Amino acid sequence: MNFFRLAKSFQSEETGAVTVDWVVLTAAVVGLGVAALSAVKTGTGSLSSKINDYLASQEISSTF
């Protein structure tokens, strides 16, 4: 009988629920950040390569 009383007490306890909610929300935000980073990563790599090629092809004029 003591086990059933302990199980009922554990079921009605809510102090850890807020912590679990915050952990889940934080994990979701981190997951979305990683997904956004992976989506943008390939585009920025090719764009920076194009910018590098353009700047390398430019000549610097020392006279006005």
PyMOL CGO cylinders between C-alpha atoms (Angstrom):
from pymol import cmd
from pymol.cgo import CYLINDER

trace = [
    CYLINDER, 0.00, 0.00, 0.00, 2.90, 2.33, 0.68, 0.3, 1, 1, 1, 1, 1, 1,
    CYLINDER, 2.90, 2.33, 0.68, 3.98, 2.00, -2.97, 0.3, 1, 1, 1, 1, 1, 1,
    CYLINDER, 3.98, 2.00, -2.97, 0.57, 3.17, -4.23, 0.3, 1, 1, 1, 1, 1, 1,
    CYLINDER, 0.57, 3.17, -4.23, 0.69, 6.19, -1.92, 0.3, 1, 1, 1, 1, 1, 1,
    CYLINDER, 0.69, 6.19, -1.92, 4.18, 7.03, -3.21, 0.3, 1, 1, 1, 1, 1, 1,
    CYLINDER, 4.18, 7.03, -3.21, 3.08, 6.62, -6.84, 0.3, 1, 1, 1, 1, 1, 1,
    CYLINDER, 3.08, 6.62, -6.84, 0.06, 8.87, -6.27, 0.3, 1, 1, 1, 1, 1, 1,
    CYLINDER, 0.06, 8.87, -6.27, 2.27, 11.50, -4.63, 0.3, 1, 1, 1, 1, 1, 1,
    CYLINDER, 2.27, 11.50, -4.63, 4.74, 11.31, -7.52, 0.3, 1, 1, 1, 1, 1, 1,
    CYLINDER, 4.74, 11.31, -7.52, 1.97, 11.69, -10.07, 0.3, 1, 1, 1, 1, 1, 1,
    CYLINDER, 1.97, 11.69, -10.07, 0.55, 14.82, -8.43, 0.3, 1, 1, 1, 1, 1, 1,
    CYLINDER, 0.55, 14.82, -8.43, 3.97, 16.49, -8.05, 0.3, 1, 1, 1, 1, 1, 1,
    CYLINDER, 3.97, 16.49, -8.05, 4.41, 19.36, -10.54, 0.3, 1, 1, 1, 1, 1, 1,
    CYLINDER, 4.41, 19.36, -10.54, 7.63, 21.10, -9.49, 0.3, 1, 1, 1, 1, 1, 1,
    CYLINDER, 7.63, 21.10, -9.49, 9.76, 19.45, -12.20, 0.3, 1, 1, 1, 1, 1, 1,
    CYLINDER, 9.76, 19.45, -12.20, 7.25, 20.08, -14.99, 0.3, 1, 1, 1, 1, 1, 1,
    CYLINDER, 7.25, 20.08, -14.99, 8.42, 23.66, -15.56, 0.3, 1, 1, 1, 1, 1, 1,
    CYLINDER, 8.42, 23.66, -15.56, 12.02, 22.52, -15.88, 0.3, 1, 1, 1, 1, 1, 1,
    CYLINDER, 12.02, 22.52, -15.88, 11.07, 19.91, -18.44, 0.3, 1, 1, 1, 1, 1, 1,
    CYLINDER, 11.07, 19.91, -18.44, 9.11, 22.52, -20.42, 0.3, 1, 1, 1, 1, 1, 1,
    CYLINDER, 9.11, 22.52, -20.42, 12.10, 24.86, -20.51, 0.3, 1, 1, 1, 1, 1, 1,
    CYLINDER, 12.10, 24.86, -20.51, 14.46, 22.09, -21.54, 0.3, 1, 1, 1, 1, 1, 1,
    CYLINDER, 14.46, 22.09, -21.54, 12.16, 21.10, -24.40, 0.3, 1, 1, 1, 1, 1, 1,
    CYLINDER, 12.16, 21.10, -24.40, 11.73, 24.71, -25.53, 0.3, 1, 1, 1, 1, 1, 1,
    CYLINDER, 11.73, 24.71, -25.53, 15.48, 25.35, -25.39, 0.3, 1, 1, 1, 1, 1, 1,
    CYLINDER, 15.48, 25.35, -25.39, 16.18, 22.19, -27.38, 0.3, 1, 1, 1, 1, 1, 1,
    CYLINDER, 16.18, 22.19, -27.38, 13.64, 23.30, -29.99, 0.3, 1, 1, 1, 1, 1, 1,
    CYLINDER, 13.64, 23.30, -29.99, 15.27, 26.73, -30.32, 0.3, 1, 1, 1, 1, 1, 1,
    CYLINDER, 15.27, 26.73, -30.32, 18.73, 25.18, -30.66, 0.3, 1, 1, 1, 1, 1, 1,
    CYLINDER, 18.73, 25.18, -30.66, 17.39, 22.71, -33.23, 0.3, 1, 1, 1, 1, 1, 1,
    CYLINDER, 17.39, 22.71, -33.23, 15.84, 25.51, -35.28, 0.3, 1, 1, 1, 1, 1, 1,
    CYLINDER, 15.84, 25.51, -35.28, 19.10, 27.44, -35.13, 0.3, 1, 1, 1, 1, 1, 1,
    CYLINDER, 19.10, 27.44, -35.13, 21.07, 24.47, -36.40, 0.3, 1, 1, 1, 1, 1, 1,
    CYLINDER, 21.07, 24.47, -36.40, 18.54, 23.88, -39.17, 0.3, 1, 1, 1, 1, 1, 1,
    CYLINDER, 18.54, 23.88, -39.17, 18.71, 27.53, -40.24, 0.3, 1, 1, 1, 1, 1, 1,
    CYLINDER, 18.71, 27.53, -40.24, 22.51, 27.45, -40.19, 0.3, 1, 1, 1, 1, 1, 1,
    CYLINDER, 22.51, 27.45, -40.19, 22.66, 24.36, -42.36, 0.3, 1, 1, 1, 1, 1, 1,
    CYLINDER, 22.66, 24.36, -42.36, 20.19, 25.89, -44.82, 0.3, 1, 1, 1, 1, 1, 1,
    CYLINDER, 20.19, 25.89, -44.82, 22.22, 29.10, -45.16, 0.3, 1, 1, 1, 1, 1, 1,
    CYLINDER, 22.22, 29.10, -45.16, 25.69, 27.52, -45.07, 0.3, 1, 1, 1, 1, 1, 1,
    CYLINDER, 25.69, 27.52, -45.07, 25.84, 26.36, -48.69, 0.3, 1, 1, 1, 1, 1, 1,
    CYLINDER, 25.84, 26.36, -48.69, 24.55, 29.64, -50.09, 0.3, 1, 1, 1, 1, 1, 1,
    CYLINDER, 24.55, 29.64, -50.09, 27.01, 31.77, -48.16, 0.3, 1, 1, 1, 1, 1, 1,
    CYLINDER, 27.01, 31.77, -48.16, 29.93, 29.58, -49.22, 0.3, 1, 1, 1, 1, 1, 1,
    CYLINDER, 29.93, 29.58, -49.22, 29.23, 30.02, -52.92, 0.3, 1, 1, 1, 1, 1, 1,
    CYLINDER, 29.23, 30.02, -52.92, 28.47, 33.72, -52.49, 0.3, 1, 1, 1, 1, 1, 1,
    CYLINDER, 28.47, 33.72, -52.49, 31.72, 34.40, -50.69, 0.3, 1, 1, 1, 1, 1, 1,
    CYLINDER, 31.72, 34.40, -50.69, 33.58, 32.51, -53.42, 0.3, 1, 1, 1, 1, 1, 1,
    CYLINDER, 33.58, 32.51, -53.42, 31.96, 34.72, -56.09, 0.3, 1, 1, 1, 1, 1, 1,
    CYLINDER, 31.96, 34.72, -56.09, 32.82, 37.88, -54.14, 0.3, 1, 1, 1, 1, 1, 1,
    CYLINDER, 32.82, 37.88, -54.14, 36.42, 36.71, -53.76, 0.3, 1, 1, 1, 1, 1, 1,
    CYLINDER, 36.42, 36.71, -53.76, 36.72, 36.05, -57.49, 0.3, 1, 1, 1, 1, 1, 1,
    CYLINDER, 36.72, 36.05, -57.49, 35.28, 39.47, -58.35, 0.3, 1, 1, 1, 1, 1, 1,
    CYLINDER, 35.28, 39.47, -58.35, 37.55, 41.34, -55.94, 0.3, 1, 1, 1, 1, 1, 1,
    CYLINDER, 37.55, 41.34, -55.94, 40.60, 39.42, -57.15, 0.3, 1, 1, 1, 1, 1, 1,
    CYLINDER, 40.60, 39.42, -57.15, 39.88, 40.45, -60.75, 0.3, 1, 1, 1, 1, 1, 1,
    CYLINDER, 39.88, 40.45, -60.75, 39.74, 44.18, -59.93, 0.3, 1, 1, 1, 1, 1, 1,
    CYLINDER, 39.74, 44.18, -59.93, 42.72, 46.45, -60.43, 0.3, 1, 1, 1, 1, 1, 1,
    CYLINDER, 42.72, 46.45, -60.43, 43.72, 49.11, -57.93, 0.3, 1, 1, 1, 1, 1, 1,
    CYLINDER, 43.72, 49.11, -57.93, 44.36, 52.51, -59.51, 0.3, 1, 1, 1, 1, 1, 1,
    CYLINDER, 44.36, 52.51, -59.51, 46.90, 54.61, -57.66, 0.3, 1, 1, 1, 1, 1, 1,
    CYLINDER, 46.90, 54.61, -57.66, 46.20, 57.81, -59.64, 0.3, 1, 1, 1, 1, 1, 1,
    CYLINDER, 46.20, 57.81, -59.64, 43.13, 59.98, -59.52, 0.3, 1, 1, 1, 1, 1, 1,
]
cmd.load_cgo(trace, "trace")
